[in-house]
Amino acid sequence: MYEKLEDAQRYLYHELEARNIHPENDPFKSGFIGLNDSITTTTKGSLTSKQCSTDPLWGVQFLRWFDELGIKSGDKVFLSVSSSFPGLDYSCIAACEMRGLNPVLCVSLGASSWGANRPDMNMADILDVLRAGGYMNIQPEFWTLGGLNENADNMNPKGREILISSMKGRNLEIRSTLQEIVALKAQHIPGSKLVINIGGNASFMGYGDNFADIPSGVIMPGDNIDFGNGLAGIALKAGIPFINIRSLKGLAEKCGINYSIASEKIRG
């Protein structure tokens, strides 16, 4: 798993260089580090977290989680991922494909700082490059705009239009309310053996007074946590475990992944 991810990162980084896109602050030379700010950026993000998220060890960790939860070949897994963490998104996809799982992928397009926030190289472009290189097969079931209310309401309006224009020929789902986005994604939960959230997808936490600040890591049905009315609550009420990946520092330490390795690599 580790070697596959390293190879994919080398390929992606080389492709970005060929397009005159030079990712700075990318110690693993992964190609997954974006810009500090851009017209298609949703919110401020942590560079250290984004660097940590490119560590190929995350792919190994996903395999460990699958084994711990008894997820096996052929099982349906619903993935709701944010473009804020493209490295983690790809690690999850690669791990699913290595295990022979049946992943249903939904990607929110907007990204925070240092994520897939380049107007000329968004998450759709990154996945296209990796697919063309033979590093993945899955196509997203659908896309949302992400950001506030998963409608990019906290993005520069021109940036929002750039993202919409880039989705021609893809299944971009735009709804007027977050509640509608939650209902759309919830249709894919039945039959899933596991639900995974990567990043700050609003639909996972819920809306209104039932918004839930859900901890990172593996959450099991019956855990004494207020799961809110978002996808997390829907999955757990259905008896389906989920993995929530948002705050990387504590989670990385728990998983034995060095959160500060990025800065050490830069110094080296």
Secondary structure, DSSP 8 states (H G I E B T S, - for coil): -HHHHHHHHHHHHHHHHHTT---SS-TT--S----S--TTB-S---HHHHHHTT-THHHHHHHHHHHHTT--TT-EEEEEEETT-HHHHHHHHHHHHHHT-EEEEEEE--B-TTSSEETTEEHHHHHHHHHHTTS-----SEEE-BSGGGBTTTS-HHHHHHHHHHTTTS-B---SSHHHHHHHHHTT-TT-SEEEEES--HHHH-SGGG-----SEEE-TT-SS--TTSHHHHHHHTT--EEEE--HHHHHHHHT--TTHHHHHHH-
